[in-house]
Amino acid sequence: MNSEELFPIVDEAGNVTGSATRRECHGGSMLLHPVVHLHVIMSGAGLYLQKRSCDKDIQPGKWDTSVGGHVDYGEAVVDALRREAREELGLRDIDPIALSPYVFESSRERELINPFYVYVDESTAIVPDPEEITEGRFWSADEIDDSVGKGVFTPNFEQEYQLIKQYIK
């Protein structure tokens, strides 16, 4: 993890207003920076979740969105989404569907979340990057509902799950 990695600083509409390092963005500055989330859904199997590496600086060891990552300075949101999907799960040639962006705030940071979802089938190879993801699997909506509020998931995932649960088949 490069603490000097450069992120764009944005307004709530996603317009770039400046830049700051990862360290600055995650260090309590509350500078609004964009991230991408991809929810991978398979009919009959549910929603793919990843267990975050214990080396992550935010929410280590918690179950989270299928794919999540920061938008690099100068990078378009959809390009960041495709890059992160490739890096984290080996997904290529996906056709993601965008949901409305929203601001998520924790005690340490503010993020402009750009959520997407995509449907995959049994032939889709999902290959988690062991450097980023401890493990991953598909969860049914019932399994997720039973675990919400019990410290299993990141707080951001629990909030965003309410937006995407209607798409889980």
Protein Blocks (a to p, Z undefined) as FASTA:
>chain_A
ZZkbccddddfkopafbdcdfklmmnonopacdddddddddehjapadddddfkbfghgh
iacdfbacdddehiafklmmmmmmmmmnopahiacddddddddddfkbccdddddddddd
fklccdddfklmmbdcdddfklmmmmgonlmacfklmmmmmmmmmmpZZ
